[in-house]
Amino acid sequence: MGDNIEVGIYTLRDALQKAEELELDLVEISPNAAPPVCKILDYKKFLYEQKKRDKALKAKATKVVIKEIRFGPQTDDHDYNFKKKHAESFLKEGAKLKAYVFFKGRSIIYKDQGEILLLKLASELEELGKVEQMPKLEGKRMTMFLAPKVKK
């Protein structure tokens, strides 16, 4: 339908008349240009194609998944190994990992044990993920973030 439209510089009246003859819409593409750039096309088709493009771009966008693992300051070896296996599987799936030590009541005096625990986890998961944020105490939580390593 719009294959044989000639390109040229028209006045607004001529462009509107041309669009009416072809039973199409006159769409302003670049209003800030001098003179403004317009195009004769089917506006509903244009919106449909634009929506399709946006949907395709949205589908290609990566969704960041954050998985959490909670430790206590005095987590024993068996629980630690069990949670470490889960952390490995999360990183292999491509999810980010938020590991944190939660201090209840007076256990806040074991801050150093919590930090040692998180650093131990980071060193053991070194080949699967890299540390995005070192252990940081926020209130009663000491948090550390790990991101999966990009596969080459």
Backbone as a ProteinNet text record, in pm:
[ID]
protein_1_A
[PRIMARY]
MGDNIEVGIYTLRDALQKAEELELDLVEISPNAAPPVCKILDYKKFLYEQKKRDKALKAKATKVVIKEIRFGPQTDDHDYNFKKKHAESFLKEGAKLKAYVFFKGRSIIYKDQGEILLLKLASELEELGKVEQMPKLEGKRMTMFLAPKVKK
[TERTIARY]
81.9	0	86.5	185.8	267.7	402	416	544.7	578	477.2	505.2	478.5	501.3	485.9	616.8	604.7	727.7	773.7	904.6	965.6	991.9	964.2	990.2	954.4	972.9	939.1	804.6	710.7	575.6	539.3	445.6	388.9	294.2	255.2	167.1	34.7	-17.7	-145.3	-132.3	-21.4	-0.7	17.6	92.4	116.1	-13.9	-97.2	-226.7	-317.4	-313.9	-395	-348.6	-217.6	-160.2	-201.3	-195.8	-233.2	-380.6	-464.9	-608.7	-636.2	-564.9	-581.1	-550.2	-442.9	-398.6	-473	-561.9	-637.2	-543.5	-437.3	-340.8	-327.6	-241.5	-222.5	-89.5	-86.1	36.2	93.2	209	268.2	395.5	405.9	522.6	633.8	743.8	854.1	952.5	994.8	1092.2	1041.4	972.8	913.2	1015.4	1133.8	1234	1318.1	1308.1	1386.3	1327.1	1408.2	1359	1377	1277.8	1134.9	1105.6	991.3	956.7	943.9	989.8	985.8	859.1	783.7	660.7	663.7	576.6	570.8	424.9	394.3	258.6	256.6	175.7	167.6	39.8	12.7	-102.7	-62.7	-122.7	-80.4	-105.5	-218.3	-248.6	-147.9	-107.8	-6.8	127.4	159.8	282.8	286	174.8	167.6	180.3	115.7	121.7	265.6	336.3	475.2	566.7	540.7	620.4	598.7	475	442.9	511.5	514.7	581.3	730.7	793.6	936.4	966.4	883.8	904	891.4	795.2	773.9	892.8	948.7	1064.8	1186.4	1206.2	1317.8	1301.3	1177.4	1150.6	1176.8	1146	1168.1	1317.4	1397.3	1541.8	1612.6	1550.1	1611.7	1627.7	1742.1	1767.4	1700.2	1640.6	1575.5	1671.4	1699.9	1792.9	1716.2	1759.3	1698.2	1795.9	1746.2	1830.6	1778.6	1864.7	1832.5	1903	1837.7	1894.1	1928.7	2036.9	2075.6	2105.4	2043.5	2056.3	2138.9	2231.1	2314.4	2296.4	2328.5	2341.7	2490	2527.6	2669.3	2747.7	2678.9	2747.4	2692.7	2676.4	2627.5	2730.6	2685.6	2781.7	2814.3	2911.9	2964.1	2859.7	2776.5	2678.3	2579.1	2525	2431.5	2499.7	2623.4	2699.1	2716.3	2757.3	2777.6	2647.2	2538.3	2406.2	2366.6	2385.4	2350.3	2446	2572.5	2670.8	2632.5	2580.3	2536	2421.9	2330.5	2222.1	2278.3	2374.3	2436.5	2502.7	2570.4	2633.9	2529.8	2418.8	2315.3	2254.1	2235.3	2180.7	2274	2404.3	2501.5	2511.9	2501	2505.2	2383.9	2269.4	2147.3	2157.3	2252.4	2269.5	2205.2	2160.3	2099	2205.7	2178.1	2267	2236.6	2334	2319	2338.3	2243.4	2254.6	2269.5	2389.5	2415.2	2421.9	2349.7	2355	2353.1	2415.4	2418.5	2325.7	2228.6	2132.2	2169.3	2188.8	2227.2	2103.5	2069.1	1954	2003.8	1930.2	1959.3	2103.2	2168.7	2306.2	2410.7	2367.6	2465.3	2541.6	2504.6	2573.8	2720.5	2753.4	2894.1	2981	2918.8	2993.8	3002.6	3012	3021.5	3137.4	3250.1	3368.4	3345.6	3273.3	3242.9	3153.3	3056.9	2968.4	3045.8	3139.2	3219.7	3309.7	3369.3	3454.5	3373.5	3250.6	3162	3132.4	3099.9	3068.2	3191.4	3305.4	3428.6	3469.8	3446.2	3473.7	3384.8	3257.2	3163.6	3211.6	3252.8	3299.3	3422	3514.2	3636.2	3607	3510.4	3476.9	3393.7	3325.4	3244.4	3314.4	3445.4	3523	3516.2	3517.1	3516.1	3376.9	3270.9	3134.8	3086	3131.6	3082.2	3184.5	3161.9	3252.6	3175.9	3247.4	3185.5	3153.4	3025.2	2983.6	2993.4	2959.9	2968.5	3025.1	3131.6	3194.3	3098.7	3118.8	3029.5	3019	2893.5	2867.5	2757.6	2777.9	2681.3	2578.1	2451.6	2340.4	2240	2240	2150.2	2190.5	2099.9	2129.2	2167.6	2193	2229.4	2365.6	2443.4	2568	2546.8	2548.9	2510.9	2628.9	2627	2727.7	2656.4	2692.5	2633.3	2735.8	2692.7	2775.4	2701.9	2774.4	2717	2780.1	2702.5	2759.8	2863.3	2967.5	3069.7	3012.8	3044.3	2995.9	3072.7	2999.2	3065.3	3114.7	3236.2	3295.1	3272.6
-118.5	0	125.3	134.3	253.8	240.4	147.2	125.3	234.4	288.5	382.4	527.6	562.1	700.5	772.4	889.3	962.1	1041.5	1050.3	1121.4	1263	1357.3	1495.2	1588.4	1716.3	1816.8	1875.7	1863.1	1911.8	2012.2	2098.6	2183.7	2097.5	2145.3	2069.2	2038.1	2135.1	2116.7	2008.7	2013.1	1913	1773.1	1765.1	1636	1577.4	1661.5	1614.2	1568.1	1643.3	1607.5	1474.1	1455	1330.2	1211.6	1232.8	1127.2	1091.7	1192.6	1166.8	1090.3	1125.5	1055.2	907.3	876.5	737.8	667.7	742.1	690.8	635.8	715.4	681	799.1	786.7	891.7	963.1	1091	1169.6	1171.6	1107.3	1093.3	1176.6	1258.8	1343.2	1258	1240.1	1156	1235.2	1350.3	1433.1	1577.1	1613.5	1747.6	1859.1	1826.9	1930.8	1967.9	1890	1920.9	2043.4	2108.6	2224	2193.9	2170.4	2159.3	2024.7	2014.6	1889.5	1774.4	1654.6	1538.4	1459.2	1429.9	1354	1236	1138.3	1019.1	981.1	936.5	891.7	740.5	694.6	550.3	516.6	387.6	340.4	342.2	432.3	454.6	333.4	266.9	148.7	36.8	21	-79.8	-42	87.4	138.2	108.4	135.3	108.6	-40.8	-122.2	-267.7	-317.7	-271.7	-314.1	-263.9	-143.2	-88.1	-171	-210.3	-293.5	-429	-484.7	-612.9	-602.6	-493.4	-471.2	-459.6	-382.3	-364.6	-497	-579.3	-709.4	-801.4	-798.6	-880.7	-837.9	-706.5	-655.7	-695	-689.9	-725.5	-873.7	-957	-1101	-1133.1	-1054.6	-1078.3	-1029.7	-937.3	-881.7	-991.6	-990.6	-1094	-1054.6	-1151.7	-1129.1	-1174.5	-1084.7	-1116	-1185.4	-1306.9	-1383.2	-1383	-1348	-1347.5	-1454	-1549	-1654.6	-1622	-1656.2	-1624.7	-1750.9	-1743.1	-1850.1	-1785.4	-1840.7	-1783.2	-1874.8	-1814.7	-1886.9	-1824.6	-1901.7	-1848.6	-1828	-1750.2	-1724.4	-1849.6	-1949.2	-2070.6	-2192.9	-2179.4	-2289.5	-2401.7	-2525.8	-2637.4	-2684.3	-2772.5	-2814.1	-2880.2	-2967.3	-3038.4	-2941.3	-2848.8	-2748.6	-2658.5	-2620.3	-2535.3	-2604.2	-2733.5	-2806.4	-2823.5	-2847.5	-2862.6	-2733.4	-2620.4	-2490.8	-2452.3	-2493.8	-2465.5	-2537.1	-2661.9	-2735.2	-2661.8	-2607.2	-2527.5	-2403.3	-2338.1	-2218.4	-2252.3	-2368.4	-2411.4	-2429	-2493.1	-2515.7	-2383.5	-2287.9	-2157.2	-2085.9	-2088.5	-2020.8	-2090.8	-2224.7	-2297.5	-2265.2	-2237.8	-2200.4	-2059.3	-1981.7	-1844.8	-1740.3	-1778.3	-1682.5	-1617.3	-1493.5	-1428.3	-1487	-1480.4	-1539	-1432.3	-1428.9	-1339.3	-1429.8	-1434.4	-1515.5	-1420.8	-1455.5	-1368.5	-1447.8	-1387.5	-1443	-1355.3	-1419.6	-1346.8	-1362.6	-1250.4	-1252.7	-1228.9	-1328.3	-1316	-1270.7	-1182	-1139.8	-1098.5	-1165.6	-1128.3	-1196.4	-1274.4	-1341.2	-1241.9	-1115.2	-1011.3	-1001	-1055.3	-1051.5	-1144.2	-1230.5	-1322.5	-1271.1	-1138.3	-1078.9	-1137	-1155.5	-1207.2	-1349.7	-1431.9	-1568.4	-1565.6	-1473.6	-1459	-1418.5	-1325.1	-1279.2	-1391.6	-1467.5	-1580.6	-1683.3	-1709	-1804.5	-1761.2	-1633.7	-1583.3	-1582.5	-1545.4	-1544.8	-1686.9	-1782.6	-1923.7	-1970.5	-1931.9	-1966.3	-1905.7	-1780.5	-1712	-1781.2	-1820.4	-1884.7	-2023	-2096	-2230	-2225.4	-2115	-2100.6	-2013.9	-1995.1	-1904.5	-1941.4	-2072.5	-2111.2	-2098.2	-2089.6	-2076.9	-1932.3	-1851.7	-1714.8	-1619.5	-1491.6	-1389.3	-1303.2	-1251.9	-1171.2	-1033.8	-995.7	-863.3	-763	-810.6	-724.3	-805.1	-756.5	-823.7	-820.2	-909.4	-911.8	-774.1	-733.3	-601	-613.5	-558.4	-566.8	-456.4	-497	-401.1	-441.1	-371	-405.9	-539.2	-637.5	-769.9	-870.3	-822.2	-910.8	-874.4	-975.5	-953.9	-1016.3	-933.1	-976.2	-975.9	-1073	-1081.2	-1124.5	-1064.6	-1100.3	-1169.6	-1276.8	-1347.1	-1348	-1325.7	-1331.2	-1448.7	-1519.4	-1632.3	-1583.3	-1663.8	-1629.5	-1657.2	-1569.6	-1585	-1696.1	-1790	-1903.2	-1857.5	-1898.4	-1857.1	-1963.3
0	0	0	92.4	104.1	34.4	-58.9	-124.1	-226.1	-291.1	-399.1	-359.7	-233.1	-188.5	-216.8	-284.5	-315	-193.2	-180.2	-69.6	-115.8	-28.9	-66	46.6	21.1	120	80.8	173.4	150.5	256.8	224	328	408.5	522.3	610.5	539.5	469.4	398.8	291.1	213.3	108.2	168.3	278.6	342.8	396.6	457.6	509.4	395.2	285.4	168.6	110.7	101.6	49.3	138.3	270.8	365.3	351.5	332.1	314.5	185.7	78.4	-49.9	-34.7	39.9	58.8	173.4	241.9	357	465.4	491.5	595.5	691.4	790.7	890	867.6	902.8	897.3	1039.2	1058.2	1190.9	1198.2	1304.7	1324.9	1387.3	1316.8	1361.7	1446.3	1397.9	1469.7	1475.6	1585.1	1593.7	1613.3	1666.4	1695.2	1574.2	1468	1347.9	1278.3	1195.6	1120	972.2	893.7	927.5	995.4	1067.7	1135.9	1036.3	1077.7	990.2	1019.3	912.2	925.8	829	857.8	775.5	754.8	634.7	607.1	625	723.7	748.8	824.1	836.8	912.7	1060.1	1137.1	1274.6	1364.5	1345.7	1428.4	1403.2	1276.9	1242.9	1305.3	1302.3	1361.3	1511.9	1582.9	1726.5	1755.1	1672.5	1689.6	1676.8	1573.5	1551.9	1664.1	1713.7	1823	1950.6	1976	2092.4	2081.6	1959.5	1935.9	1962.3	1916.1	1938.8	2088.4	2159.4	2303.7	2377.2	2336.4	2400	2374.9	2254.6	2221.5	2303.5	2319.7	2400	2546.6	2595.1	2734	2757.8	2659.9	2672.9	2676.3	2604.4	2599.4	2724.9	2798.6	2919	3023.9	3090.8	3191.3	3322.2	3383.7	3512.2	3621.7	3713.7	3821.2	3933.4	3965	4073.7	4190.6	4309.1	4427.8	4524	4555	4650.7	4781.9	4893.4	5024.2	5100.9	5176	5267.4	5402	5507.4	5641.3	5730.6	5800	5896.1	6034.3	6135.7	6271.1	6295.5	6397.4	6419.6	6459.1	6514.7	6558.2	6484.7	6353	6271.2	6270.3	6297.3	6300.9	6158.8	6146	6015.8	5926.8	5983	5900	5837.5	5917.9	5866	5763.5	5793.3	5701.7	5566.8	5567.2	5441.3	5364.7	5436.6	5374.3	5302.7	5370.1	5311.8	5199.3	5211.7	5106.8	4976.9	4986.8	4867.6	4798	4877.3	4819.1	4749.9	4813.6	4755.2	4622.3	4616.9	4491.4	4382.2	4414.5	4312.7	4266.5	4359	4321.1	4223.6	4252.9	4166	4030.2	4028.4	3901	3814.7	3879.1	3805.7	3748.8	3799.8	3749.6	3837.9	3957.2	4048.9	4136.1	4178.4	4274	4411.3	4499.3	4631.7	4739.1	4831	4946.1	5067.9	5122.7	5241.2	5360.2	5465.5	5581.8	5711.5	5810	5944.7	6027.9	6092.2	6174	6321.1	6388.8	6529.1	6615.4	6698.6	6789.2	6925.4	6986.1	7123	7144.7	7239.7	7274.7	7187.6	7090.3	7003.5	6915.4	6923.1	6845.7	6888.4	7005.5	7049.8	6965.6	6883.9	6797.9	6653.3	6638.6	6504.9	6425.2	6491.2	6422.3	6372.1	6448.1	6403.1	6279.4	6277.2	6161.3	6037.1	6053.8	5940.1	5889.4	5982.5	5943.7	5865.5	5909.8	5843.2	5699.2	5680.7	5546.3	5456.4	5509.9	5430	5391.5	5481.8	5452.8	5336.6	5340.7	5233.1	5101.2	5104.5	4983.1	4924.7	5010.6	4959.4	4902.6	4962	4912.8	4784.3	4760.6	4638.3	4534.6	4550.7	4465.4	4317.3	4285.4	4143.5	4081	4162	4108.9	4104.5	4200.3	4205.5	4262.8	4234.7	4288.7	4388.4	4486.1	4590.5	4534.3	4542.6	4498.4	4612.8	4732.3	4849.8	4965.1	5023.2	5137.4	5256.7	5354.8	5471	5536.6	5557.8	5612.9	5717.3	5834.3	5943	5928.5	5922.2	5914.4	6021.1	6131.6	6241.3	6302.5	6297.4	6353.8	6246	6125.3	6014.4	5958.9	5926.5	5854.4	5716.7	5613.6	5478.8	5383.2	5291.8	5186.9	5058.1	4944.6	4815.8	4727.6	4659.4	4562.2	4429.3	4321.4	4187.1	4113.4	4030	3956.7	3856	3837.7	3737.3	3599	3504.7	3368.7	3300.5	3239.4	3171.6	3035.5	3000.8	2871.8	2767.6
[MASK]
++++++++++++++++++++++++++++++++++++++++++++++++++++++++++++++++++++++++++++++++++++++++++++++++++++++++++++++++++++++++++++++++++++++++++++++++++++++++

